[in-house]
Amino acid sequence: RDSMWRTHLKKKEVFRRRALALSNRQASESKNEDIRLALAFEAGEERFALLLADLSEVLPFAKNTPVPKSDPLLCGIVNVRGELRCVVDLPALMGIDSPPDRGKEYVLFLKSNGIGLKVGGLDRILECKDGDAMRFDSESPSVSARFASAVLPDNVVLLSAEKILSHPLFSPKGD
């Protein structure tokens, strides 16, 4: 009976430590609310990122169906679980030259409208802290400045999904 009591006390202590560890983790997570995560990727010879909050999914670029007489920026359409989605060549949209053999390519699907952005290799997930990011000069003549919102450490340019979608390619014809 004494051994059962010790086992009970040990279990109780383990549960107490777990509860304490969980409460500490939740407290530290609430302190990090200003941290946003972004997916870094290659476009041409440069590195860019989009916030994960702006993406619905990321898939390897495989087969697509070209759309006759469409804008050259449009790679075509892909079937994603029975849903047809447009895929746009992001480096070309930004005016960036890409090598002919890009290697493995991916499609980043935007959460707002399901449009896919074809990019080069994926790099990593970055933590974007408000204090770490340098604001991007929107008056800069750089091609990427038109679509950027900030520069992150390691010179990764954080793109704005909203600015990308402001490109004339995405506006209804006749406007």
Phi, psi and chi 1 to 4 in degrees:
 res  aa     phi    psi   chi1   chi2   chi3   chi4
   1 ARG       -  -37.0 -178.5  169.2 -177.6  149.7
   2 ASP   -63.9  -37.4 -168.2   38.0      -      -
   3 SER   -67.5  -36.4  123.7      -      -      -
   4 MET   -64.8  -38.6  -81.1  179.7   37.4      -
   5 TRP   -65.3  -42.1 -178.8 -112.2      -      -
   6 ARG   -64.0  -41.3  -86.2 -175.0 -102.0  150.4
   7 THR   -61.6  -42.7  -57.3      -      -      -
   8 HIS   -61.2  -44.8  169.9   72.3      -      -
   9 LEU   -64.5  -38.2  -70.6  176.8      -      -
  10 LYS   -63.8  -44.9  -75.6 -179.4 -175.1  177.6
  11 LYS   -62.2  -42.1  -75.1 -178.2 -178.4  178.4
  12 LYS   -61.5  -41.7 -167.4  172.9 -179.5  178.5
  13 GLU   -65.7  -40.6  179.1   61.1   21.3      -
  14 VAL   -61.1  -46.5  167.2      -      -      -
  15 PHE   -63.6  -38.8  -72.0  134.8      -      -
  16 ARG   -62.8  -43.2 -172.4 -171.3   67.8   73.9
  17 ARG   -65.7  -40.0  -82.1 -170.7 -110.4  145.4
  18 ARG   -62.3  -44.4  -76.3 -176.2 -172.4  166.3
  19 ALA   -62.8  -40.8      -      -      -      -
  20 LEU   -64.4  -43.9 -174.5   59.9      -      -
  21 ALA   -62.7  -42.6      -      -      -      -
  22 LEU   -64.6  -40.8  -77.8  172.3      -      -
  23 SER   -68.1  -36.1   66.9      -      -      -
  24 ASN   -65.3  -40.3  -72.5  -22.0      -      -
  25 ARG   -65.0  -42.1 -172.5  172.7   74.6 -171.3
  26 GLN   -64.7  -37.0  -71.5  171.6  -13.5      -
  27 ALA   -65.5  -41.7      -      -      -      -
  28 SER   -71.0  -33.0   68.8      -      -      -
  29 GLU   -66.3  -37.7  -74.6  173.7   -2.6      -
  30 SER   -68.3  -27.7   65.9      -      -      -
  31 LYS   -71.3  -23.1  -69.5  177.4 -172.0  172.8
  32 ASN   -98.2   25.6  -65.2  -29.9      -      -
  33 GLU   -65.6  -22.2  -72.0  178.4    3.9      -
  34 ASP   -83.8    3.6   61.2  -24.4      -      -
  35 ILE   -92.3  127.3  -65.5  176.7      -      -
  36 ARG  -116.2  146.7  -62.5  172.1  -64.6  161.1
  37 LEU   -98.9  142.5  -61.7  176.8      -      -
  38 ALA  -135.7  147.4      -      -      -      -
  39 LEU   -96.0  119.2  175.3   63.3      -      -
  40 ALA   -90.0  141.9      -      -      -      -
  41 PHE  -150.3  169.9   55.4   87.7      -      -
  42 GLU   -99.5  141.5  -61.7  167.6    4.4      -
  43 ALA  -140.5  108.7      -      -      -      -
  44 GLY    66.6 -130.5      -      -      -      -
  45 GLU   -97.2    3.8  -61.1  -64.0  -40.7      -
  46 GLU  -107.2  165.0  -60.0  179.7   51.9      -
  47 ARG  -116.6  131.8  -71.8  177.8   38.9 -134.2
  48 PHE  -129.2  174.3  -63.6   92.6      -      -
  49 ALA  -149.4  152.5      -      -      -      -
  50 LEU  -127.5  144.2  -84.1  166.8      -      -
  51 LEU   -63.9  137.4  -68.0  175.3      -      -
  52 LEU   -60.9  -29.9  -71.1 -179.4      -      -
  53 ALA   -63.4  -22.3      -      -      -      -
  54 ASP   -89.4   -8.0  -68.6  -25.0      -      -
  55 LEU  -107.6  141.4  -57.7  175.8      -      -
  56 SER   -96.0  -33.4   61.8      -      -      -
  57 GLU  -168.6  164.9   59.6 -170.3  -45.1      -
  58 VAL  -131.2  128.1  177.3      -      -      -
  59 LEU  -131.6  151.6  -62.6  173.3      -      -
  60 PRO   -63.6  142.8  -15.2   24.9      -      -
  61 PHE   -79.2  120.8 -178.2   68.9      -      -
  62 ALA  -123.1 -115.5      -      -      -      -
  63 LYS   -86.4  138.3  -71.5  173.8   36.5  175.3
  64 ASN  -136.4  160.4   75.3   84.7      -      -
  65 THR  -108.4  116.5  -56.4      -      -      -
  66 PRO   -63.1  148.8  -15.2   25.3      -      -
  67 VAL  -104.6  116.7  177.7      -      -      -
  68 PRO   -58.3  141.4  -18.2   27.8      -      -
  69 LYS    58.6   27.2  -61.3 -177.8 -177.5 -179.6
  70 SER   -94.2  170.6   65.6      -      -      -
  71 ASP   -60.6  139.1 -168.4  -66.0      -      -
  72 PRO   -60.7  -19.8  -11.9   16.8      -      -
  73 LEU   -71.9  -21.8  -62.2  173.6      -      -
  74 LEU   -82.9  116.1 -179.1   66.6      -      -
  75 CYS   -69.8  -34.2  -62.2      -      -      -
  76 GLY   146.2 -158.5      -      -      -      -
  77 ILE  -120.2  151.4   54.8  173.4      -      -
  78 VAL  -127.6  154.9  -65.8      -      -      -
  79 ASN   -99.7  115.1 -175.1  -26.7      -      -
  80 VAL  -114.1  101.5  179.1      -      -      -
  81 ARG    50.5   45.6  -67.1  179.7  -62.6  -76.6
  82 GLY    87.6   -2.9      -      -      -      -
  83 GLU  -108.1  127.2 -175.1  179.4  -31.3      -
  84 LEU   -83.4  130.2  -63.2  179.5      -      -
  85 ARG  -132.5  144.5  -62.2 -167.5 -169.6  176.5
  86 CYS   -78.4  144.4  -66.0      -      -      -
  87 VAL  -124.6  128.7  176.4      -      -      -
  88 VAL  -114.5  140.8  173.9      -      -      -
  89 ASP   -77.6  103.0 -171.8  -23.2      -      -
  90 LEU   -63.3  -45.5 -177.0   59.5      -      -
  91 PRO   -58.1  -42.7  -24.3   32.9      -      -
  92 ALA   -64.4  -39.7      -      -      -      -
  93 LEU   -59.9  -36.6 -178.0   83.5      -      -
  94 MET   -87.6   -0.5  -66.3 -168.5  -58.6      -
  95 GLY    78.3   25.4      -      -      -      -
  96 ILE  -100.8  130.7  -63.1  171.7      -      -
  97 ASP   -73.5  135.2  -68.1  -30.7      -      -
  98 SER  -115.4  143.5  -65.1      -      -      -
  99 PRO   -64.0  149.0   17.7  -24.2      -      -
 100 PRO   -59.4  -39.0    3.1   -4.5      -      -
 101 ASP  -102.2   91.7  179.1   25.0      -      -
 102 ARG   -80.0  -11.1  -63.5 -175.5 -170.0 -179.6
 103 GLY    79.9 -152.2      -      -      -      -
 104 LYS   -68.6  133.1 -174.7  119.4  172.5  109.0
 105 GLU  -120.2  157.8  -64.4  176.3  -54.7      -
 106 TYR  -133.3  162.4  -65.7   86.7      -      -
 107 VAL  -120.3  124.2 -179.3      -      -      -
 108 LEU   -99.9  114.7  -47.1  178.9      -      -
 109 PHE   -91.6  127.8  -70.9   98.0      -      -
 110 LEU   -77.9  138.2  -62.8  177.0      -      -
 111 LYS   -67.4  -35.3 -166.6  179.5  -75.6 -176.0
 112 SER   -65.9  -36.7   61.6      -      -      -
 113 ASN  -141.9    1.0   59.3    9.1      -      -
 114 GLY    80.6    0.7      -      -      -      -
 115 ILE   -68.0  140.9  -72.3  176.7      -      -
 116 GLY   -99.3  140.8      -      -      -      -
 117 LEU  -114.8  115.0  -55.9  171.4      -      -
 118 LYS   -79.7  128.9 -175.6  172.7   80.0  164.8
 119 VAL  -132.6  171.7  -60.5      -      -      -
 120 GLY   -77.5 -147.6      -      -      -      -
 121 GLY   -64.3  150.8      -      -      -      -
 122 LEU   -85.0  143.1  -58.8  179.6      -      -
 123 ASP  -102.2  -71.2 -172.7   13.7      -      -
 124 ARG  -169.5  174.5   62.7 -178.9 -172.0 -117.1
 125 ILE   -93.1  128.9  -57.6  -67.5      -      -
 126 LEU  -110.7  145.4  -60.9  170.1      -      -
 127 GLU   -92.8  123.0  -72.9 -174.2   -9.8      -
 128 CYS  -104.2  105.8  -55.5      -      -      -
 129 LYS   -96.5  138.6  -61.7  175.3 -171.7  170.0
 130 ASP   -54.1  -36.3  -71.7  -24.6      -      -
 131 GLY   -74.4  -24.3      -      -      -      -
 132 ASP   -81.2  -30.1  -70.9  -12.5      -      -
 133 ALA   -80.5  135.4      -      -      -      -
 134 MET   -93.3  132.9  -62.1 -178.9  -61.3      -
 135 ARG   -63.3  145.0  -69.2  -71.6  154.8 -139.9
 136 PHE   -92.3  135.6 -150.4   79.2      -      -
 137 ASP   -75.3  107.2  179.1    9.2      -      -
 138 SER   -68.1  -13.2   59.2      -      -      -
 139 GLU   -88.6   -1.6  -57.2  -59.3  -43.6      -
 140 SER   -64.0  140.1  169.5      -      -      -
 141 PRO   -76.1   -6.0   26.1  -32.1      -      -
 142 SER   -58.6  143.4  165.5      -      -      -
 143 VAL   -60.4  -44.7  173.1      -      -      -
 144 SER   -71.1  -19.1   57.4      -      -      -
 145 ALA   -61.3  -30.3      -      -      -      -
 146 ARG   -63.0  -26.8 -172.6  171.5  150.9 -159.8
 147 PHE  -113.3   -1.4  -55.5  105.3      -      -
 148 ALA   -94.1  154.3      -      -      -      -
 149 SER  -118.8  -23.9   59.7      -      -      -
 150 ALA  -165.5  165.4      -      -      -      -
 151 VAL  -113.5  125.9  177.5      -      -      -
 152 LEU   -94.2  169.3  -56.2  173.7      -      -
 153 PRO   -54.3  155.8  -27.1   34.8      -      -
 154 ASP    67.9   19.8  -62.1  -28.5      -      -
 155 ASN    57.5   34.4  -69.8  -37.4      -      -
 156 VAL   -86.0  125.4  175.4      -      -      -
 157 VAL   -89.2  120.6  177.3      -      -      -
 158 LEU   -82.6  117.9  179.9   63.8      -      -
 159 LEU   -88.8  153.7  -60.9  174.9      -      -
 160 SER  -102.9  120.3  162.0      -      -      -
 161 ALA   -59.3  -36.8      -      -      -      -
 162 GLU   -62.7  -42.5 -174.8  177.9  -41.2      -
 163 LYS   -69.2  -36.6  -70.5 -179.9 -179.7 -179.2
 164 ILE   -61.5  -44.2  -69.3  169.4      -      -
 165 LEU   -73.1   -8.3  -67.5  173.4      -      -
 166 SER   -83.6   -3.9   71.5      -      -      -
 167 HIS   -61.1  141.9 -171.6  -79.6      -      -
 168 PRO   -55.2  -25.2  -22.4   28.8      -      -
 169 LEU   -57.3  -32.3  176.1   69.7      -      -
 170 PHE   -93.4   -2.7  -58.2  111.3      -      -
 171 SER   -86.9  145.4   65.7      -      -      -
 172 PRO   -60.8  140.4  -14.8   22.8      -      -
 173 LYS   -65.2  142.1  -61.1  -62.1 -179.7 -150.0
 174 GLY   101.9   -6.0      -      -      -      -
 175 ASP   -84.9      -  -76.5   -2.1      -      -
